[in-house]
């Protein structure tokens, strides 16, 4: 295992699962939109036991309903077990550019959320994926007039989400502050 001291912004794209077979392969749990898309990125930065390691994927593919992969210099099941539960990151600059009206979740975190009536709803602290649409998790101001500490606002473009302004770091929403 070689350690990396990368200062690049890294994006979590998956996790290493159990060993597969006896020749150094292991299962992969991909968080990418298209699961096989995880193999489009190289190198991988694996965080394991508080340390980060830069690795090269020697081979990766779909197997049955999941994914399996093998790193360079990982030849046995015991070698593969050493990577168990490692988190897979890639450099943010490897991600494809998006159209002007599209955003990565990471772009939305930290943005101020304002209602169309001007009320400050808070700051985006995260996002959740649900079956029907994504949801903004918004941490409310400490002195919120409606007593809210957190708001869950559906990310429905043009209905709830009126605009996203990266330059001003704001999201304007059509949302009742009391809800």
C-alpha positions in Angstrom: 0.0 0.0 0.0 1.4 3.4 -1.0 0.3 6.4 0.9 -0.7 9.6 -0.8 -0.5 13.2 0.5 -2.9 14.6 -2.1 -4.2 18.2 -1.5 -6.7 17.9 -4.3 -10.4 18.1 -3.6 -11.6 14.5 -3.4 -15.1 13.1 -4.0 -16.4 9.9 -2.4 -17.5 7.6 -5.2 -17.7 4.1 -3.5 -16.6 1.6 -0.9 -14.6 -1.6 -1.0 -16.4 -4.7 0.0 -15.6 -8.3 0.7 -12.8 -10.2 -1.2 -14.0 -12.1 -4.3 -12.2 -15.3 -5.1 -8.6 -16.1 -4.3 -6.7 -13.9 -6.9 -6.9 -10.5 -5.2 -10.3 -9.3 -6.4 -12.9 -7.6 -4.2 -16.4 -6.4 -4.4 -17.2 -2.7 -5.0 -20.1 -0.7 -3.8 -20.3 2.3 -6.3 -22.0 5.6 -5.5 -21.8 6.8 -9.1 -25.0 7.4 -11.0 -24.1 4.6 -13.4 -22.3 2.0 -11.2 -19.7 1.0 -13.9 -18.8 4.7 -14.2 -16.6 4.3 -11.2 -14.1 2.6 -13.4 -13.8 5.7 -15.6 -11.7 7.4 -12.9 -8.0 6.8 -12.2 -6.3 6.9 -9.9 -8.4 6.1 -6.9 -7.6 7.4 -3.5 -8.5 4.9 -0.8 -9.1 6.0 2.7 -8.5 3.2 5.1 -7.9 3.4 8.9 -7.4 7.1 8.7 -4.8 6.9 6.0 -5.1 7.7 2.3 -3.5 5.5 -0.4 -3.3 6.2 -4.1 -4.0 3.1 -6.2 -4.3 2.0 -9.8 -7.1 -0.3 -10.7 -5.6 -3.1 -12.7 -9.0 -4.5 -13.7 -12.7 -3.9 -12.9 -16.0 -5.1 -14.3 -19.6 -6.0 -13.6 -20.1 -9.4 -12.1 -23.7 -10.7 -11.7 -25.6 -7.8 -10.1 -22.5 -6.1 -8.6 -19.0 -4.9 -9.4 -15.6 -6.4 -8.8 -12.2 -4.9 -9.0 -8.5 -5.7 -8.6 -5.6 -3.3 -7.8 -2.1 -3.5 -9.1 0.1 -5.6 -6.7 -2.9 -7.2 -5.1 -2.5 -10.9 -5.9 -4.2 -13.0 -3.1 -7.4 -13.1 -1.1 -5.3 -11.9 1.9 -4.0 -8.9 0.0 -7.6 -8.0 -1.0 -8.8 -8.4 2.6 -6.4 -5.6 3.6 -8.6 -3.1 1.6 -11.9 -4.2 3.2 -14.1 -1.2 4.0 -11.8 1.3 2.3 -13.6 4.4 1.0 -13.0 5.2 -2.7 -12.3 8.8 -3.6 -11.4 10.4 -6.9 -10.1 13.9 -7.7 -12.9 16.4 -8.3 -11.2 17.7 -11.4 -11.8 14.2 -13.0 -15.6 14.8 -12.9 -17.2 15.8 -16.2 -18.2 19.4 -16.7 -22.0 19.9 -16.4 -24.4 22.1 -18.4 -25.0 25.6 -17.0 -28.2 24.6 -15.2 -26.8 21.4 -13.7 -24.9 21.1 -10.4 -23.1 18.5 -8.4 -24.4 18.0 -4.9 -21.0 19.3 -3.6 -21.7 22.6 -5.4 -24.9 23.2 -3.4 -23.5 22.5 0.0 -22.9 25.7 1.9 -25.2 27.8 -0.3 -27.7 30.2 1.4 -31.4 29.3 0.8 -33.8 32.2 0.5 -37.6 32.1 0.0 -39.1 34.1 -2.8 -40.4 36.5 -0.2 -36.8 37.2 0.9 -36.9 35.1 4.1 -33.5 33.5 5.0 -34.2 29.8 5.4 -30.7 28.8 6.2 -27.6 27.1 4.7 -27.6 23.8 2.7 -25.8 21.2 4.9 -26.4 18.2 2.7 -28.7 16.5 0.3 -30.7 13.3 0.4 -31.7 11.0 -2.4 -35.3 9.8 -2.2 -37.3 7.7 -4.6 -39.1 10.6 -6.3 -36.7 13.6 -6.0 -33.6 14.8 -4.2 -34.1 16.8 -1.0 -32.0 19.8 0.3 -31.2 19.5 4.0 -31.1 23.2 5.2 -29.8 24.2 8.6 -31.9 27.1 9.8 -30.6 30.2 11.5 -30.2 30.1 15.3 -32.9 32.7 15.8 -35.4 31.3 13.2 -38.7 33.1 13.6 -40.5 29.8 13.0 -38.6 27.8 15.5 -37.0 25.6 12.9 -33.5 24.1 13.2 -33.6 22.1 10.0 -35.8 22.2 6.8 -36.1 19.5 4.2 -36.9 21.1 0.9 -37.6 19.0 -2.2 -35.2 19.8 -5.1 -37.9 20.2 -7.8 -36.6 22.5 -10.5 -38.9 25.4 -11.5 -41.6 24.3 -9.0 -39.8 24.6 -5.7 -36.2 25.5 -6.8 -36.6 28.8 -8.6 -32.9 29.6 -9.2 -29.4 28.6 -8.2 -26.9 31.4 -8.4 -23.3 30.1 -8.0 -21.9 33.6 -8.2 -23.9 34.8 -5.2 -23.8 31.4 -3.5 -27.7 31.4 -3.1 -30.6 29.2 -3.9 -34.0 30.8 -4.3 -37.0 28.6 -3.4 -40.8 28.9 -3.5 -41.2 27.4 0.0 -43.2 28.4 3.0 -40.8 29.3 5.8 -43.2 27.9 8.4 -43.1 24.4 6.9 
